[in-house]
């Protein structure tokens, strides 16, 4: 049975390629590949017109939430499985509730609000979020993931995400996983998921390499970068317009025989 409810501590770390290689050399003997070891995680995030959920997540609030539809690898047909997810975080603990459905049934839900599920409680929570915030497709985000778990405790999981990329158009999972890369130096996001204390071998490796937690919301950071890029473009356009007006005025006055300072 596909798991629908998750509750666990989730801590993220931002690694350079060198840190990633050095860490794996220290901990690989303690890890085994997860059942879904290698995948491309593809998501459509839902938000308000002003991206309230994304911007709120960057303020490091005590409580935050997000809604997305996710597929593991690019869907090839409307019959492929996708997961509609509500992710919440309160005081450092992450909660994820999801509904498994097909891509076609998900699109039908967006049109009609009807969705077949064996968990009406999660459906009610999803409906509430969609209607309360008036959510709509906001951003496509994908990354390549490697997943591991502890050989002695499969509840302790580590994932490594690279090639984080996004787009604001073509917000359909089946349209491929292309997008603009977020990182310039191919940094890796490590996310550690546990229901109890981290194993000693892992904490020792982090301490030896001086790797520390980093608050990092992929969706929030990507949206923030895109907004900054838009503002910079607007500012550049405004400056170019002013230069054009300045130049045109100068030429006009010179033609009229007026000194221009």
MIDOTOR-909903 format. One record per atom (N, C-alpha, C): x, y, z. Coordinates in steps of 0.001 Angstrom, whole numbers, padded with zeros to 6 digits, always signed. Last residue first. Example, Ala and Ser with C-alpha at 12.3 -4.5 7.8 and 13.67 -1.06 7.14 Angstrom:
REM MIDOTOR-909903
+012850-002250+007080 +013670-001060+007140 +012900+000030+007870 +013190-005690+007800 +012300-004500+007800 +013200-003300+007800 
REM end
This chain:
REM MIDOTOR-909903
+023567+070746-021691 +024473+070335-020607 +023898+069081-019949 +023466+072111-024807 +022884+071086-023957 +023905+070638-022942 +022583+075048-026532 +023618+074312-025807 +022957+073323-024849 +020671+074933-029476 +020687+075226-028041 +021775+074401-027389 +020075+074463-032106 +021128+075421-031806 +021193+075796-030353 +018340+072496-032699 +017747+073833-032556 +018790+074887-032208 +020001+070307-032607 +019429+070670-033902 +018849+072080-033862 +020356+070237-029870 +021503+070580-030721 +021010+071019-032107 +017834+069395-029063 +018282+070738-028702 +019468+071182-029556 +017750+066782-030156 +016741+067771-030554 +017237+069186-030268 +019850+065481-028850 +019898+065639-030301 +018936+066730-030758 +018861+065540-026191 +020131+066181-026547 +020199+066449-028051 +016578+063971-026409 +016452+065388-026032 +017702+066155-026426 +017731+061510-027018 +016820+062141-027978 +016665+063624-027695 +019187+060969-024687 +019871+061109-025960 +019009+061841-026984 +017063+060785-022794 +018159+061736-022601 +018853+062018-023934 +015609+058653-023856 +014981+059977-023757 +016037+061053-023635 +017545+056644-023596 +017003+056959-024912 +016375+058362-024912 +017920+056591-020860 +019058+056933-021723 +018573+057338-023102 +015371+055737-020094 +015826+057062-019694 +016997+057516-020563 +015386+053155-021188 +014398+054130-021657 +014844+055538-021328 +017399+052017-019662 +017573+052105-021107 +016625+053140-021699 +016197+052095-017142 +017426+052851-017375 +017660+053051-018868 +014029+050345-017587 +013777+051743-017208 +014998+052600-017489 +015407+047979-018106 +014539+048554-019136 +014268+050016-018862 +016595+047584-015627 +017442+047775-016806 +016643+048409-017930 +014311+047204-014051 +015202+048332-013772 +016079+048636-014972 +013332+044862-015215 +012518+046076-015248 +013387+047301-015031 +015430+043130-014577 +015088+043363-015981 +014290+044643-016135 +015304+043156-011814 +016520+043649-012466 +016255+043964-013928 +012814+041974-011458 +013018+043356-011014 +014248+043962-011678 +013358+039408-012470 +012334+040241-013103 +012533+041709-012742 +015260+038536-010631 +015625+038640-012041 +014642+039537-012778 +013753+038440-008330 +014887+039365-008407 +015301+039602-009850 +011988+036389-009038 +011469+037734-008776 +012581+038771-008856 +013759+034223-009244 +013013+034658-010423 +012471+036078-010238 +014614+033999-006581 +015577+034310-007635 +014878+034837-008883 +012176+033319-005349 +012892+034529-004953 +013877+034958-006033 +011646+030854-006527 +010729+031978-006749 +011409+033303-006414 +013807+029410-005460 +013685+029587-006915 +012778+030763-007221 +013225+029515-002711 +014454+030130-003226 +014378+030373-004732 +010736+028125-002555 +010857+029514-002129 +012071+030201-002722 +011427+025559-003570 +010389+026358-004208 +010527+027835-003841 +013448+024815-001727 +013700+024873-003173 +012694+025790-003847 +014445+026231+001137 +013212+025810+000482 +013434+025934-001025 +016710+025815+003524 +016649+025932+002068 +015343+025345+001550 +018942+026368+006050 +017525+026491+005711 +017405+026714+004207 +021397+024089+006706 +021101+025320+005968 +019615+025334+005624 +023714+022593+009028 +022383+022733+008421 +022213+024082+007741 +027187+022086+008049 +026159+022547+008975 +024809+022686+008269 +030232+020477+008100 +029003+020662+007322 +027871+020980+008290 +032895+019755+008789 +032337+021076+009108 +031159+021413+008190 +033821+017235+008576 +033864+018047+007358 +033316+019453+007551 +033399+016315+011191 +034749+016254+010616 +034874+017170+009405 +030621+016592+011445 +031525+017382+012281 +032923+017431+011681 +029696+014698+009618 +029348+016110+009453 +030308+017001+010231 +030742+012379+010798 +031166+012772+009447 +030872+014246+009200 +029359+012317+013212 +030821+012444+013217 +031343+012894+011859 +026761+011927+012333 +027093+013194+013002 +028604+013403+013054 +027051+009297+011300 +026687+010404+010426 +027069+011742+011066 +027716+007679+013426 +028628+007721+012281 +028332+008902+011361 +025446+007967+015090 +026729+008573+015469 +027663+008692+014273 +022284+008804+013548 +023309+007852+013993 +024658+008545+014208 +019979+011199+014908 +020858+010775+013827 +021888+009768+014363 +016991+010240+016709 +018305+010890+016631 +019118+010344+015458 +014044+009696+014662 +014735+009713+015951 +016094+010393+015750 +013173+009799+012163 +012112+009821+013173 +012717+009793+014572 +014512+011707+009405 +014634+010747+010501 +013452+010881+011458 +016238+012753+006635 +014907+012505+007164 +015004+011414+008213 +018132+015212+005113 +018172+014086+006035 +016803+013956+006691 +019211+016278+002035 +018108+016328+002984 +018119+015043+003805 +021424+018278+000284 +021268+017033+001033 +020133+017209+002031 +021864+019630-002762 +021045+019781-001561 +020901+018413-000917 +024814+020721-004304 +023932+019596-004010 +023156+019876-002727 +025799+022954-006972 +025728+022548-005576 +024689+021430-005405 +026616+023908-009532 +026106+022540-009355 +026176+022064-007904 +027132+026564-009710 +028271+025666-009496 +027832+024246-009149 +024731+027865-010016 +025753+028101-011028 +026902+027106-010919 +021388+026693-009573 +022758+026850-009093 +023728+027042-010247 +019094+026524-011301 +019159+027466-010173 +020597+027733-009747 +018447+026382-014797 +019171+025887-013630 +019248+026955-012542 +015303+026332-016296 +016491+027140-016014 +017149+026645-014735 +014268+023215-017837 +014064+024448-017094 +015381+025161-016870 +012635+020078-018580 +013574+021158-018889 +013250+022395-018060 +011143+017771-018421 +011749+018290-017196 +012791+019378-017469 +007874+017497-020067 +009318+017333-019927 +009873+018030-018706 +005142+017713-020035 +005881+018492-021025 +007394+018446-020830 +003749+016512-018010 +004060+015693-019186 +004873+016440-020237 +003202+018472-016134 +004238+017486-015853 +004681+016734-017100 +002913+021826-017002 +002320+020504-017137 +003433+019478-016960 +003308+024698-017584 +003143+024101-016261 +002328+022810-016325 +004510+026467-019453 +004414+025034-019705 +004253+024256-018420 +006461+028713-017386 +005524+028431-018473 +005516+026922-018724 +008395+028874-015550 +007113+029480-015185 +006077+029329-016291 +010723+026374-014439 +010148+027216-015491 +008794+027721-015011 +013845+025026-013172 +012459+025461-013067 +012028+026216-014317 +016098+022824-011393 +015718+023632-012547 +014222+023940-012496 +018897+021432-009942 +017601+022051-009654 +017262+023012-010783 +021048+019545-009973 +020454+020077-011207 +019044+020628-010974 +020314+017351-007151 +021184+018178-007994 +020431+018629-009239 +019976+016019-003938 +019296+016616-005087 +020248+017535-005838 +020044+013225-002005 +020915+014235-002598 +020256+014726-003883 +018794+012006+001113 +018638+012227-000322 +019577+013345-000764 +018640+009565+003575 +019388+010720+003068 +019147+010819+001574 +016874+008271+006388 +017057+008395+004954 +017846+009662+004622 +015947+006026+008695 +016904+007118+008514 +017274+007178+007048 +014461+003805+008530 +013719+005035+008816 +014623+006259+008698 +016099+001633+008270 +015592+002216+007028 +014702+003435+007255 +018869+000871+009777 +017632+001556+010168 +017057+002267+008947 +021149-000220+008781 +020626-000777+010031 +019309-000147+010477 +021736+001198+006499 +021671-000259+006401 +021011-000891+007627 +019849+004092+005880 +020806+003434+006753 +020630+001916+006632 +019274+004898+002411 +018825+004714+003780 +019926+003990+004564 +019130+007247-000338 +019766+006195+000442 +019067+006047+001787 +018696+008537-003594 +018122+008263-002273 +018802+007070-001617 +019180+011225-005736 +019709+009937-005315 +019262+009716-003877 +017462+013173-008188 +017619+012741-006796 +018247+011355-006702 +017267+016129-009972 +017681+014732-010030 +018054+014279-008631 +014361+018209-010204 +015750+017977-009816 +016010+016478-009865 +012024+020831-011024 +012523+019458-011128 +013959+019398-010629 +009069+022709-011142 +010387+022553-010534 +010789+021084-010608 +006920+025208-012274 +007403+023842-012490 +008814+023756-011924 +004575+027247-010572 +005959+027001-010984 +006178+025514-011215 +001755+027562-010297 +002658+028700-010141 +004040+028463-010730 -001700+026864-010593 -000321+026479-010946 +000604+027686-010975 -003418+028296-007726 -003367+027927-009136 -001929+027551-009474 -005578+028863-004915 -004329+028424-005529 -004494+028095-007006 -006969+030261-002852 -007274+030422-004286 -006040+030071-005120 -006693+029687-000222 -005658+030539-000816 -005954+030900-002279 -009077+028193+000095 -008735+029273+001027 -007734+030241+000411 -009024+026250-001949 -010064+027283-001941 -009700+028469-001050 -006754+024689-001376 -006966+025197-002732 -007946+026367-002735 -007217+024029+001341 -006056+024832+000940 -006271+025471-000426 -009607+022492+001108 -009564+023699+001939 -008414+024607+001511 -008821+020359-000503 -009871+021271-000963 -009808+022589-000198 -006975+019157+001261 -006549+019689-000035 -007555+020703-000559 -008659+018360+003304 -007585+019310+003592 -007087+019960+002307 -010259+016533+001912 -010882+017712+002518 -009836+018785+002833 -008314+014604+001242 -009033+015316+000172 -009665+016588+000721 -007723+013667+003773 -006693+014397+003035 -007328+015190+001899 -010241+012478+004303 -009714+013523+005184 -008646+014348+004470 -010712+010441+002478 -011464+011690+002319 -010949+012819+003207 -008974+008205+001113 -008720+009031+002299 -009421+010375+002146 -009252+006966-001235 -009669+006205-000064 -009381+006951+001232 -010624+008864-003947 -009563+008586-002986 -010131+007767-001836 -011340+010718-006783 -011518+009428-006130 -010337+009171-005204 -012512+013968-006897 -011307+013143-006903 -011585+011850-006140 -013729+017058-008133 -013999+015674-007752 -012726+014834-007878 -013259+019501-009175 -013167+019385-007719 -013414+017978-007223 -013190+019954-011919 -014476+019673-011276 -014447+019681-009755 -010572+020668-012711 -011742+021171-013447 -013022+021063-012633 -008865+019392-010989 -008725+020835-011153 -009945+021435-011833 -009722+016739-011434 -009941+017379-010127 -009845+018896-010235 -008752+016300-013986 -010204+016325-013780 -010542+016990-012445 -006054+016226-013432 -006573+017312-014264 -008096+017434-014112 -006066+013840-011923 -005657+015104-011308 -006181+016288-012106 -006784+011984-013802 -007725+012245-012718 -007367+013535-011979 -004448+012060-015408 -005742+012429-015964 -006759+012768-014889 -002519+011102-013628 -002395+012461-014149 -003729+012943-014708 -004027+009347-010867 -003421+009402-012194 -003353+010852-012646 -002933+009312-007413 -003964+009297-008444 -003278+009223-009809 -002541+009544-003953 -002058+008930-005195 -003202+008859-006194 -002167+012198-001828 -003139+011346-002486 -002517+010838-003777 -000543+012957+001286 -000648+012916-000156 -001704+011927-000628 +001178+014902+003570 -000034+014121+003353 -000297+014136+001853 +003830+015408+005743 +003413+015334+004346 +002212+014407+004241 +005549+017430+007952 +004385+016568+007785 +003997+016584+006303 +008484+017989+009874 +007782+018022+008599 +006645+017012+008555 +009482+020072+012492 +008996+018746+012102 +008177+018850+010830 +010095+022706+013075 +011163+021810+012667 +010741+020424+012254 +007604+023901+013660 +008649+023833+014678 +009698+022760+014352 +006077+022393+011043 +005811+023101+012289 +006941+022840+013266 +005160+022226+007735 +006281+022145+008663 +005961+022993+009879 +003576+020350+005149 +003514+021311+006242 +004747+021130+007113 +002351+019703+001969 +003516+019648+002848 +003404+020753+003897 +000249+017782+000214 +000212+018943+001109 +001398+018790+002047 +000180+016522-003114 +000751+016566-001771 +000504+017895-001066 -000650+014099-005341 -001044+015440-004920 -000669+015551-003448 +001262+012241-007500 +000906+012408-006102 +000552+013872-005846 +000593+010025-010278 +001120+011268-009707 +000638+011348-008263 +000968+007478-012715 +000694+007859-011327 +001353+009184-010970 -000461+007607-016026 +000666+007485-015118 +000321+008023-013732 -002459+008143-017775 -002685+007034-016853 -001538+006842-015864 -001660+010010-019543 -002591+010456-018509 -002878+009361-017493 +001888+009329-020040 +000478+009293-020427 -000377+009781-019267 +004368+009731-019043 +004274+009474-020484 +002824+009436-020966 +005839+011954-016684 +004736+011067-017085 +004682+010929-018600 +009221+011907-015732 +008218+012596-016552 +007106+011624-016948 +009858+011048-012269 +010174+011012-013694 +008989+011593-014477 +007359+011013-010257 +008734+010543-010224 +009102+010148-011643 +005429+013955-009763 +005644+012662-010422 +007109+012305-010276 +003171+015929-007841 +004517+015430-008116 +004463+014117-008878 +001728+018990-007024 +001498+017675-007622 +002846+017191-008122 +001453+020824-003922 +002080+020513-005201 +001536+019190-005739 +001457+023314-001472 +000671+022316-002196 +001331+022092-003548 +002678+024069+001821 +002709+024218+000371 +001906+023084-000247 +003247+025923+004879 +002671+024833+004108 +002803+025135+002622 +004511+026565+008192 +004368+026888+006779 +003808+025676+006056 +005293+027965+011333 +004440+027058+010559 +004397+027522+009107 +007220+029714+012115 +007029+028528+012931 +006220+027481+012166 +009076+030885+009193 +007990+030933+010176 +007931+029651+010992 +011137+031932+007437 +011410+030967+008498 +010332+031009+009585 +010564+033321+005212 +010626+034096+006454 +010919+033233+007674 +010154+031662+003118 +011495+032225+003261 +011670+033018+004546 +007466+031097+003137 +008385+030032+003542 +009796+030554+003778 +006366+033396+002051 +006184+033135+003480 +007175+032084+003963 +006936+033069-000638 +007586+034149+000091 +007489+033936+001604 +005280+030830-001231 +006728+030798-001463 +007432+031848-000614 +002721+031734-000581 +003267+030554+000098 +004775+030475-000054 +002397+033981-002342 +002405+034128-000887 +003065+032946-000191 +002490+034800-005062 +003366+033749-004524 +003515+033859-003004 +000521+036415-006001 +001745+037080-005527 +002706+036109-004838 -001447+034546-006641 -000886+035393-007701 +000426+036042-007278 -000577+031539-004775 -001415+032696-005077 -000757+033511-006188 +000165+028191-005969 +000356+029352-005105 -000642+030435-005495 +001611+024996-006466 +000438+025861-006541 +000598+026999-005543 +004080+023399-008458 +003678+024017-007196 +002500+024959-007438 +004707+020422-009914 +004034+021690-010177 +003585+022228-008833 +007703+018478-010186 +006584+019015-009414 +006014+020272-010052 +009663+015615-010363 +009033+016683-011143 +007803+017181-010386 +012636+014065-009814 +011419+014516-009141 +010871+015734-009869 +014055+011416-011231 +013920+012856-011452 +012583+013262-010845 +015962+008971-009387 +014759+009476-010047 +014919+010952-010362 +017181+006186-007758 +017515+007242-008718 +016262+007675-009456 +015927+004519-005765 +017253+005097-005609 +017493+006307-006498 +013579+003459-004341 +013523+004432-005436 +014836+005208-005430 +014773+001965-002300 +014003+001272-003340 +013855+002159-004570 +018115+003241-001675 +016690+003143-001398 +015997+002428-002556 +021218+001690-001139 +020332+002409-002043 +018881+002167-001669 +022695+002081+002074 +022286+001242+000956 +021290+002023+000113 +025471+003071+004145 +024250+003308+003398 +023958+002197+002397 +027902+002869+005265 +026759+002734+006179 +025419+002789+005447 +029723+003405+003308 +029694+002043+003829 +028514+001792+004762 +029453+006174+002896 +028858+005250+001927 +028768+003818+002451 +030700+008072+004496 +029464+007444+004981 +028910+006353+004070 +033061+009067+003365 +033031+008739+004788 +031825+007898+005189 +032508+009594+000732 +033649+008708+001005 +033661+008265+002465 +030482+011433+001003 +030151+010082+000543 +031293+009109+000803 +032005+013683+001782 +031029+013091+002695 +030709+011656+002292 +033496+014216-000512 +034173+013871+000733 +033221+013200+001721 +031459+014840-002364 +032358+013703-002601 +033037+013257-001313 +030317+017114-001102 +029506+015933-001415 +030397+014697-001591 +032439+018909-001050 +031882+018412+000205 +031069+017141-000008 +032717+019274-003837 +033825+018698-003064 +033317+018137-001735 +030311+020498-004518 +030630+019202-005100 +031753+018517-004312 +028845+021812-001484 +029593+021969-002722 +029865+020570-003278 +025596+021548-000049 +026950+021052-000210 +027561+021497-001528 +023406+022347+002401 +023811+022766+001062 +025292+022447+000887 +020964+020445+004071 +022348+020911+004041 +022674+021269+002590 +018042+020090+006125 +018715+020236+004838 +020116+020808+005014 +016018+017837+007888 +017060+018867+007964 +017818+018885+006650 +013106+016784+009321 +013761+016976+008030 +014760+018120+008148 +011472+014379+011209 +012378+015523+011237 +013088+015595+009896 +008133+013388+010253 +009537+013139+010519 +010295+014458+010626 +005449+011785+008935 +005817+012712+010005 +007252+012414+010395 +003160+011190+006305 +004539+011154+006777 +004708+012168+007905 +000699+009317+004665 +000977+010290+005724 +002407+010091+006219 +000578+007343+002715 -000112+008608+002472 +000246+009700+003478 +002158+004722+000947 +002072+005515+002164 +001487+006885+001854 +000528+002213-000828 +001294+003442-000918 +001066+004294+000329 +000837-001206+000000 +000000+000000+000000 +000870+001254+000000 
REM end
